[in-house]
Amino acid sequence: MSPIYTQGPTEAPRVLVIEDNAVDREVVRRMLSGSCQVVEAPDFASARRVLARAKVDCALVDFHLPDADGLNVAAQVSRDTPVVFLTGQGDEGVAVAAMKAGAMDYLSKGGLDGEQLRRAIDYAIERDRSRRALDSEREALQDRAVALEQANSNLRRERQQMSMVLHALPALVGIFDDSRVLSWQGGARFDGTLRSRLATEVERAIADRSALGLEYHPLVRAARQSLRQATPARVDLVLADHRLSVWLEPVKESGGGRRVLVLVLDTSEVWRMEQRLGVALKMEAVGRLAATVAHDYNNILTAIVGAASLLRMDLEQAGLDPGDADLILSAASRASALTRQLLTLAPRSSVNRADCDVAAVLYALEPMLRKLLSAGQELLLEVAEGPLRAAIDPLSLERVFTNLVANANAALSGPGRIGISVDLLRDLPRGPAIRVVVTDDGPGMTLEVRSRIFEPFYTTRGDRGGTGIGLSTCWKLVSDAGGEIDVHSLPGRGATFTLTFPLLEDPQEDSE
């Protein structure tokens, strides 16, 4: 059977009605008369022909079709066109299946009216536009990430071109020939353990030819390549929790031989700064998106809470149990809390910075923090004496403590210790600061995990309820207060989060 077209206003949305029942199609056509251009298809084959020839703004799909399953039709059509599911069954299971298949909304034919139907169509079309806008924004963010990676690549290339001036820096200097390390010198910033391990591993790799250590050690491999090709080379190493950049420069000797001059620079701090910059850029992008989503979500919640409150009043007046209305209000309250958490990630033109006693907040919060612990876990507090006041909203500081303890609890996954210490650092270039250290003796983190730990929505425990918002929220709240947060961790050695806040000096002390 061929599709049936019903004319409507030219600017009105075109709605495809996929329904095998002629009476139901007639009902829908009359409901949408004058407000939509209606195209009727009694089966999926006819619907496919319509979709292939013309643009459709929304599709109404019946659950039972003669030539296809309604859920499969919804799944296929919803890839390019928003779908509203129609069925004569008021079955909640069918509604859930329809939404999983990609439908924007689910309506029962029983008691359906034109206003409700048109509202569902408008909502589906608008939601589809929002989804496409988000997809476009995601592509733009990906393009920006590529541009940032290109910028980082250019930065690394420029850094390599500046390798000749590294002799003025406290770099570790080594001299290679094609068989052994001749000497290691300099490296004032390299501790004895790191220097010894670097030298030992390189010498072992060169000497252990039978185990192919020479071929597989990246530093030795780069040195051999530099000798053979008489060209400079660079290699990046991760050793003993340090990131090392190694520059190799061939040097001709007067006797005709060649050696390689090696400059090793510890770039761990530079790498950490790059990671912080990356997190800041991601937080900015995600924060703007979160603010938009949270605003729209809050508007929807307002309507839900208002309707549920009225429903509860009606039930009480009728002498009926308001339990279902209470469930709606409770769920809306939890959703509202999630909205507030999302808004924490959003950029703010002004930040509420209060005069906050860090120690007092921690002591007041201690009973609740202990309730977060699992069986066999212990919370240890160590707070220095004296005024420890920072410019941060006390509620924000409570959220930071709560999120860090909850994160430590999840990392432990069993018995263990969580420690919180607060003390004062006076001899800092930027002035005195309050240091808060949160430790746990859990399994620790790899370098890859640690480098992404503050990224919004990044989590290593998605199957155990992780949202990826907690630590990114800590980063945002601490940064808004003018502080810094960092993490140190090695696999099998737990994790240590270190927070620093500028100290608020006592006005009376300043006047004296």
Secondary structure, 3 states (H helix, E strand, C coil): CCCEEECCCCCCCEEEEECCCHHHHHHHHHHHCCCCEEEEECCHHHHHHHHHHCCCCEEEEECECCCCEHHHHHHHHCCCCCEEEEECCCCHHHHHHHHHCCCCEEEECCCCCHHHHHHHHHHHHHHHHHHHHHHHHHHHHHHHHHHHHHHHHHHHHHHHHCHHHHHHCCCEEEEECCCCEEEEEECCCCCHHHHHHHHHHHHHHHHCCCCCHHHHCHHHHHHHHHHHHCCCEEEEEEECCEEEEEEEEEEECCCCCEEEEEEEEECHHHHHHHHHHHHHHHHHHHHHHHHHHHHHHHHHHHHHHHHHHHHHHHHHHCCCCCHHHHHHHHHHHHHHHHHHHHHHCCCCCCCCCCEEEHHHHHHHHHHHHHHCCCCCEEEEEEECCCCCEEECCHHHHHHHHHHHHHHHHHHHCCCEEEEEEEEEECCCCCCCEEEEEEEECCCCCCHHHHHHCCCCCCCCCHHHCCCCCHHHHHHHHHHHCCCEEEEEECCCCCEEEEEEEEECCCHHHHHC
